Amino acid sequence: MRRSLFIFHLSLFIFLCSTGILADEAMYQDIRYLVDDNDLTAEVARNASASGELLIPEHIVVGQNTYTVTAISDGAFRGCKNLSSIVLPPTLRRVYRSAFEGTAIMLNRDNWTDGCLWLDSCLIATDKTIKPRLVLPEATRLIAAGAFRGNKTLVRIDLPASVTRIDHETFRDCKNLQKIVIPTSVTSIGEDAFTGSGIYLNEKKWRQGALYIDDCLIATNNSLPATFVFKTKIPTRLIAERAFANRKSLRNVVIPATVTAIPAAAFYQCENLTEATIPASVTTVGRFAFYGCPLLRQATLPVGLRELGMGAFYGCTNLREQVLGDHLEVLPQAVFFRCSNIHHLLLPARLRRIDNGAFAGCAALEEISLPATLVYLGDQALAGCAALRELTIPAGVRSVAKQLCQGCSRLYRVNLPDGLYAVGDEAFEGCLMLEKIALPESTFRVGARAFRNCQMLRAIHLVDHIHMLEEGAFMECKMLEEIQLPASLLRLSQGAFAQCVNIRRVILNASLREIGEGAFCQCRSLRELTLNDSLQSIGPNAFLECANLRQPLLPATVTIGKNAFKGCKQ
């Protein structure tokens, strides 16, 4: 039951991340942003009350970090009737048409030229007064997502070399658009950029279930063959986002050496895809590129790969091995989540970060060697790796993340580095075979349920720097026999050692003031309890059903909670 809940919650977590819901919010000069600590970028968020004249800066400073402003989100200023002008930063890489709908900016015809709304050389929107043939000026640096959506006037458009991206839905439902010149400067094309356009609806444009514009593969349809061969007469240099998404017929694909990037969700939920040949020319695999391809057995990544996107191989349950080249420095969220047949992984020598859930649910992963360069291990990074037996955390990692190894049921040895200051909540919960753990002298916090249900854990030395031993930290550790609390601990939290049925002896430190609710509940082998003069309170059910413990004589100054010694010897 706990395992299924874990899988559900992490799946939900990844979905929320992909929609931006879990991004951190920050205010800077009265403008709300979403900030990303991974790449130190910021996106202008929803600002429903924006008015007057706004300046969006190139960079914002939040706390100790400086973030580069790269995007204005969907609907960021929608309906702000008093927003009259805005200055956009040169660092901007994405903006949505919807960001300015209903604003005074869009209603002011002085901002429009020949049917186009311009803001600082960014084309934001078009209307029916646009010319049938449009040649964009060389100064154009960005076209908003959805800028031409539904335009019935446009027939042909020439893009200048200054444009590097055609964003998603840019020309969607432009039913009369028959011709576009895409310059080689364009390096990415978003999903549904041409869906419903005249080009898309023209059956003569499609070959073997694929739509090309110049040397760019734009989309595929249900006529796609099981083995897809890219056209060779005009070599493909670019694949649009989601180009092959949900193509159930596709079984084998060989990506040509002219392609340098596999874009976001390119092969999303290609349920029957078994093999993808990736050439050495590819340096980027985008987020969710092979998400939900359960039959994918082989997708060997090139040694020159520099970027691997979030959830790139999420749910590829038949993938058996991966070698990650030394150019990778970050393994993002859920990149190999639920790749349950991967046995071995060779990690990059320069790796700095392994983000949340990167290898969660890799149930067959037997070993993983973390490089010395690693400084960050995210929440749930190795959770559910049931075959993992040993783990050494490098010296650069200062804390064990939340649920890092939760459910690693065969993990029997963990080596923690000197300088570690905290073990996170549920970090090793359910590590049934873990026999002992040596906490470094620097440790000051052991999180809630950090070692819960570590049934073979026999010995734990609680170092003298520990100030926080959180709720249920060692609950259900059935083989523990003796506990000596550290001198630094003032409060023992709720259920800290509850249901540790073999604990026989507990030595309370001289400075302990409070024993929390149910701290030793159902420790039925407990016989010896050494108290101290500083103790002020014992919580409800603290020693409930400790059948072999005789209730000690306590001074009248100690507050005793309800049923604190119920079920103990009289």
TAVENRA-V241743 format. One record per residue. N is the residue number from 1. PSI is psi in whole degrees, -180 to 180 (none if undefined). NEAR is the number of other ideal C-beta (glycine too) atoms within 10 Angstrom. D_LAST is the distance of its C-alpha to the last C-alpha in Angstrom with 1 decimal. Layout:
# TAVENRA-V241743
N PSI NEAR D_LAST
N PSI NEAR D_LAST
This chain:
# TAVENRA-V241743
1 -44 5 38.8
2 -39 11 37.9
3 -44 16 41.1
4 -37 8 43.3
5 -41 9 42.0
6 -47 21 42.7
7 -43 17 46.3
8 -47 10 46.8
9 -38 12 45.7
10 -37 23 47.8
11 -44 18 50.8
12 -42 10 50.5
13 -45 19 50.1
14 -41 22 53.3
15 -44 13 55.2
16 -40 12 54.3
17 -40 20 55.4
18 -24 19 58.7
19 -2 9 59.4
20 2 14 58.5
21 -32 10 55.8
22 6 14 53.3
23 152 18 55.7
24 135 11 54.9
25 148 11 56.7
26 148 18 58.4
27 137 12 60.8
28 118 16 63.8
29 48 10 66.5
30 17 9 65.5
31 136 19 65.7
32 136 17 62.7
33 159 26 62.4
34 124 20 60.3
35 145 20 59.8
36 113 17 59.2
37 -16 12 57.5
38 -50 13 58.6
39 9 10 62.3
40 46 14 62.3
41 160 17 64.3
42 147 27 64.1
43 132 20 65.2
44 123 26 66.2
45 -168 20 63.8
46 123 15 64.2
47 82 22 65.7
48 -20 11 66.4
49 17 11 67.7
50 142 19 70.0
51 168 14 73.4
52 -139 11 76.5
53 130 9 77.2
54 143 20 74.6
55 116 11 74.7
56 117 21 72.4
57 165 16 72.1
58 -35 12 72.2
59 149 13 68.9
60 152 20 65.9
61 122 11 63.4
62 116 17 59.7
63 -124 8 57.3
64 -5 5 58.3
65 148 12 60.2
66 125 11 63.8
67 140 22 64.4
68 128 17 67.7
69 116 24 68.6
70 -10 19 69.7
71 154 23 69.3
72 120 26 69.5
73 167 21 67.3
74 121 17 68.2
75 21 18 68.8
76 -43 25 68.0
77 17 25 70.3
78 131 18 71.1
79 6 12 72.3
80 86 23 72.6
81 -21 10 75.9
82 7 10 76.3
83 106 22 75.9
84 -28 15 79.5
85 158 14 79.6
86 143 21 77.5
87 124 11 78.1
88 140 21 76.6
89 153 16 75.7
90 -15 10 77.6
91 -6 15 74.3
92 131 20 73.8
93 -18 15 73.6
94 139 18 72.6
95 149 27 73.2
96 140 22 73.1
97 -42 24 75.8
98 -16 20 73.2
99 -28 29 72.1
100 8 26 75.1
101 133 17 75.6
102 8 15 76.3
103 162 22 76.8
104 -27 16 79.9
105 -48 20 80.4
106 -30 21 81.1
107 -18 12 83.1
108 109 12 85.4
109 -14 8 88.4
110 -19 5 89.3
111 -5 17 86.6
112 144 18 88.2
113 120 11 91.1
114 45 10 92.9
115 8 16 90.0
116 134 22 87.3
117 120 21 84.7
118 137 16 84.5
119 112 21 82.0
120 52 15 82.6
121 15 14 84.3
122 126 17 81.5
123 114 24 82.7
124 -41 27 80.1
125 164 23 81.8
126 164 25 85.1
127 -173 12 86.8
128 -5 10 89.8
129 3 10 92.4
130 150 19 91.7
131 147 14 94.7
132 -39 12 94.8
133 123 11 95.1
134 125 21 92.8
135 111 12 93.1
136 143 15 90.3
137 154 12 91.3
138 -21 11 90.5
139 -9 10 88.3
140 122 17 85.8
141 -14 17 82.5
142 141 23 80.1
143 127 25 80.2
144 149 25 77.3
145 126 23 75.3
146 14 24 77.0
147 -36 23 80.0
148 4 26 82.5
149 128 22 80.4
150 5 14 82.4
151 123 23 85.6
152 -6 13 88.6
153 -37 17 91.3
154 131 25 90.6
155 -39 16 92.6
156 146 16 92.5
157 139 23 90.7
158 123 13 91.2
159 140 19 88.3
160 167 15 89.0
161 -10 11 87.8
162 -15 15 85.6
163 129 18 83.2
164 -12 15 80.4
165 137 18 78.3
166 109 26 78.9
167 173 23 75.7
168 143 21 74.2
169 19 23 76.1
170 -45 23 78.9
171 21 27 81.7
172 135 21 79.7
173 23 19 81.9
174 82 26 85.1
175 -21 14 87.1
176 1 13 90.4
177 117 25 89.4
178 -17 16 91.4
179 136 13 91.6
180 140 22 89.5
181 114 12 90.2
182 113 18 87.0
183 162 13 87.6
184 -12 10 86.1
185 -22 12 84.2
186 120 17 81.8
187 -6 14 78.8
188 146 19 76.5
189 125 25 76.9
190 169 21 74.1
191 144 20 73.0
192 27 22 75.4
193 -32 28 77.8
194 6 27 80.8
195 131 19 79.2
196 2 17 81.6
197 169 25 84.4
198 -37 21 88.0
199 -46 17 87.4
200 -38 24 84.3
201 -11 14 86.0
202 106 12 89.1
203 -27 7 88.7
204 -17 5 91.4
205 -15 16 89.1
206 139 16 86.6
207 125 10 86.9
208 43 12 84.6
209 15 17 82.1
210 143 22 82.0
211 122 21 83.4
212 145 16 84.9
213 117 21 86.4
214 -120 15 88.4
215 26 14 86.2
216 128 22 82.9
217 115 23 80.9
218 -44 25 79.9
219 165 22 78.3
220 164 22 78.1
221 -171 11 78.2
222 -2 9 77.4
223 2 12 80.6
224 131 18 79.1
225 165 13 79.6
226 -40 13 76.8
227 112 12 78.2
228 131 21 79.3
229 121 12 82.0
230 149 17 82.7
231 146 14 86.3
232 -21 9 88.3
233 -45 4 91.6
234 101 11 90.0
235 138 12 86.8
236 127 18 83.6
237 -15 18 82.3
238 138 23 79.6
239 132 24 77.1
240 156 25 75.9
241 139 23 72.2
242 24 23 71.0
243 -36 23 74.4
244 10 25 73.0
245 134 19 69.8
246 23 15 68.9
247 100 24 71.8
248 -23 12 70.6
249 -24 17 73.7
250 127 23 73.4
251 -30 16 72.4
252 135 16 74.0
253 136 23 75.3
254 111 14 77.0
255 130 20 77.0
256 157 17 80.3
257 -6 11 80.7
258 -9 15 82.2
259 133 19 78.8
260 -11 14 76.7
261 137 19 73.7
262 114 26 71.7
263 177 25 70.9
264 132 26 67.8
265 27 25 66.9
266 -43 27 70.1
267 34 27 68.8
268 122 23 65.9
269 43 19 64.6
270 87 26 67.5
271 -20 14 65.5
272 8 15 67.9
273 122 27 68.8
274 -26 18 68.3
275 134 15 70.1
276 119 23 71.2
277 118 12 73.4
278 122 19 73.0
279 165 13 75.9
280 -19 10 75.7
281 -20 15 77.3
282 123 18 74.1
283 -12 15 72.2
284 131 17 70.0
285 117 25 67.8
286 172 21 66.8
287 136 23 63.6
288 25 28 62.7
289 -44 29 65.9
290 28 25 64.6
291 130 26 61.7
292 38 22 60.8
293 80 26 63.1
294 -21 17 60.9
295 -2 15 63.7
296 115 24 64.8
297 -34 15 64.8
298 127 15 66.9
299 72 24 67.5
300 125 12 68.1
301 140 18 68.0
302 151 16 70.8
303 -22 13 70.1
304 6 13 71.8
305 132 20 69.3
306 -19 13 68.4
307 130 16 66.3
308 123 24 63.9
309 162 20 62.8
310 132 25 59.5
311 23 28 58.6
312 -39 27 61.8
313 29 27 60.4
314 122 26 57.6
315 17 22 56.8
316 78 26 59.4
317 -13 19 57.2
318 -3 15 59.9
319 129 22 60.7
320 -28 14 60.0
321 157 14 60.8
322 138 20 62.0
323 124 13 63.5
324 121 19 63.4
325 161 17 66.3
326 -3 15 65.9
327 -16 15 67.4
328 131 22 64.2
329 -15 13 62.0
330 131 18 59.7
331 112 25 58.0
332 -179 23 57.3
333 131 27 54.7
334 27 33 54.2
335 -36 26 57.3
336 30 26 56.1
337 127 29 53.3
338 30 23 52.6
339 77 26 55.3
340 -2 21 53.1
341 2 15 55.6
342 123 25 56.2
343 -38 12 55.2
344 148 14 56.6
345 132 19 57.6
346 114 13 59.8
347 153 19 59.0
348 144 21 61.7
349 -21 13 62.0
350 7 14 62.3
351 129 21 59.4
352 -35 15 57.7
353 139 18 55.6
354 112 27 53.7
355 179 21 52.9
356 129 24 50.3
357 17 30 49.9
358 -42 24 52.9
359 16 24 51.6
360 136 31 48.8
361 9 27 48.6
362 78 27 50.8
363 -22 20 48.8
364 -2 16 51.2
365 114 24 51.4
366 -32 16 50.5
367 150 13 51.4
368 126 20 52.4
369 111 12 53.6
370 128 18 53.3
371 157 15 56.3
372 -19 9 55.9
373 -12 15 57.7
374 132 20 54.8
375 -9 13 53.3
376 129 17 51.6
377 119 25 49.4
378 171 22 48.7
379 136 21 45.9
380 18 30 45.4
381 -35 26 48.3
382 15 27 46.9
383 139 29 44.4
384 11 27 44.4
385 80 28 46.3
386 -23 19 44.5
387 -9 17 46.7
388 130 23 46.5
389 -28 14 45.0
390 145 14 45.5
391 129 23 46.1
392 119 13 47.4
393 127 19 47.5
394 163 16 50.5
395 -25 13 50.4
396 -14 16 52.0
397 120 19 49.1
398 -13 14 46.8
399 147 18 44.1
400 121 25 42.7
401 164 25 43.5
402 130 20 41.3
403 29 30 40.7
404 -51 29 43.1
405 27 27 41.9
406 129 28 39.7
407 12 26 39.7
408 81 27 41.5
409 -17 19 39.6
410 2 15 41.4
411 118 23 41.3
412 -15 16 39.9
413 132 13 41.3
414 127 21 41.8
415 116 11 43.6
416 144 18 43.1
417 153 15 45.8
418 143 8 45.6
419 -9 13 45.9
420 133 19 43.7
421 -14 13 41.8
422 147 19 39.7
423 120 27 38.3
424 168 21 38.8
425 132 24 36.7
426 24 25 36.1
427 -41 27 38.4
428 24 27 37.1
429 131 26 34.9
430 15 26 35.1
431 84 27 36.6
432 -28 16 35.0
433 -1 15 36.7
434 115 23 36.2
435 -36 13 34.6
436 159 14 34.7
437 132 20 36.0
438 106 13 37.3
439 130 18 37.3
440 156 14 40.2
441 -21 13 39.7
442 -10 15 41.3
443 127 24 38.6
444 -10 16 37.1
445 133 18 35.8
446 118 28 33.9
447 171 25 34.4
448 129 22 32.3
449 27 24 31.4
450 -38 29 33.7
451 25 25 32.1
452 137 24 30.2
453 30 22 30.2
454 84 27 31.7
455 -21 15 30.1
456 2 14 31.6
457 115 23 30.9
458 -29 15 29.4
459 139 12 30.1
460 124 19 30.6
461 113 12 31.6
462 108 20 31.1
463 160 16 34.0
464 -5 14 34.0
465 -7 17 36.2
466 120 21 33.8
467 -22 14 33.3
468 118 17 32.3
469 98 24 29.8
470 176 19 30.2
471 127 20 28.3
472 25 26 27.1
473 -42 28 29.0
474 26 25 27.2
475 138 25 25.6
476 23 22 25.5
477 90 25 26.6
478 -16 16 25.1
479 -5 15 26.3
480 136 23 25.1
481 -27 12 22.9
482 141 14 22.8
483 130 22 23.4
484 116 14 24.8
485 143 22 25.7
486 154 19 29.2
487 -25 14 30.1
488 -13 15 32.1
489 124 22 29.3
490 -26 13 28.2
491 132 18 26.4
492 119 25 24.5
493 169 21 25.7
494 130 22 24.2
495 22 27 23.0
496 -41 28 24.3
497 25 25 22.3
498 141 26 20.9
499 25 21 20.8
500 85 25 21.5
501 -13 15 19.8
502 2 15 20.7
503 126 24 19.7
504 -29 15 17.8
505 136 14 18.4
506 125 25 19.0
507 111 13 21.0
508 136 18 21.4
509 160 18 24.9
510 -22 10 25.7
511 -4 14 27.4
512 130 19 24.8
513 -25 13 24.4
514 134 18 22.9
515 119 28 20.5
516 171 23 21.9
517 128 21 20.7
518 22 26 19.1
519 -39 28 19.9
520 28 28 17.5
521 132 27 16.8
522 27 21 16.3
523 77 27 16.3
524 -13 16 14.5
525 -5 17 15.6
526 123 23 14.4
527 -31 15 12.8
528 128 13 14.4
529 115 18 14.8
530 115 12 17.4
531 176 17 17.6
532 166 13 20.8
533 -17 8 22.2
534 -10 13 24.2
535 131 19 21.4
536 -31 13 22.1
537 148 16 20.2
538 121 24 17.6
539 168 24 18.9
540 141 16 17.7
541 18 24 15.9
542 -42 26 16.0
543 31 26 13.0
544 130 21 12.9
545 30 17 12.1
546 82 25 11.4
547 -25 13 9.8
548 5 13 9.9
549 128 22 8.8
550 129 13 6.0
551 123 15 6.4
552 159 13 9.4
553 128 6 11.0
554 146 14 13.9
555 155 8 17.2
556 -20 5 18.2
557 -14 9 20.9
558 125 15 18.8
559 127 13 19.0
560 123 15 16.0
561 168 16 17.1
562 134 10 16.1
563 24 17 13.3
564 -37 25 13.0
565 23 21 9.4
566 132 15 9.5
567 0 15 8.7
568 169 18 6.4
569 145 11 3.8
570 none 5 0.0
